[in-house]
């Protein structure tokens, strides 16, 4: 089986980066990923990555959209297939 990484990224509304971070960290998933990490970046962006032992096209749980007033744009989502580490 191939490992897949799901990436969820949102940009907070002005002054609400901390609130978006806490919201994202509090979101449960109905299944447990192999690994889950939460990051922040300049511009009040919050990034959550989850790793799964599944194919890239598998039906996997993802974080939902936060409330519209918490973000400046729709969430961006990507899936990546791992090809190992060097």
N, C-alpha and C positions, 0 to 999 in steps of 0.2 A: 504494500500500500504506500502511496505517496503522501508526504506531509504537506499540509496547506496552512498558510497563514492568512488570517483575515485582518484587515486594517480598517479602522473606523476613525474618521477625523472630522472635527467640528471646530468652528471659530465662534468664540463667545461674543455676545453683544458687549458694547463698551462697558468696562468696569465689572463684568460678570464672569471673568475667567475662573476665579476661585469657586464660584457657584457651579459652573459647568464641570469643573474638575470633580467636585464632590458628587454631583449628579451621576457622572459617568462611572465613578468608582463604586457607587451604591447600586448600580444596575445588575441584578442577578441574571444569569443565563440558565435556561432549563437543563442544560447538560454542562459538564465540567470539561473545559479544554485541557490540553496537556500543559499549557502555560498561558498566563494572561499578564500583560504589562500595560501600564498607563504612563503616558508621557505628556509633557507640556512643551510648547515652543513659543517663541516671540509672536506677538499679535494675538495673545489669549487663545491660542489653539490647543486643543486637547486631542490626543491620539491614544487609541486603545488597540493593542494587537493581541490576537489570540492564535494559538497554534493547535492544530488538530491532526490526528492520525486518520486522514480521510482524503479522497480525491478532491481536486479543485472544484468539481461541479456538484459535490455532495450538498445535501440539504442540511446546513449547519445554522445554529442559532447566532444571531447578531444583535448588537445593541440597537435599541429603537431610536427614533428621532426624538431629540429633546423638545421641550415646549418652544414654540416659535419665538417667543420673546427672549429666550435664553441665547439664541444664536443669530448670526448675521446672514447665514445662507444655509441651504440644505446640507446635510451630512454627506461627506465623500466616503465611499467604500471601495476597497479593492481586495482582490484575492491574489495570493502569490503562491507558487509551487516551489518548494525548496529543492535545490540540487546539491545539497551538502555544504559542508564548511571546509575551508582551506586551512 
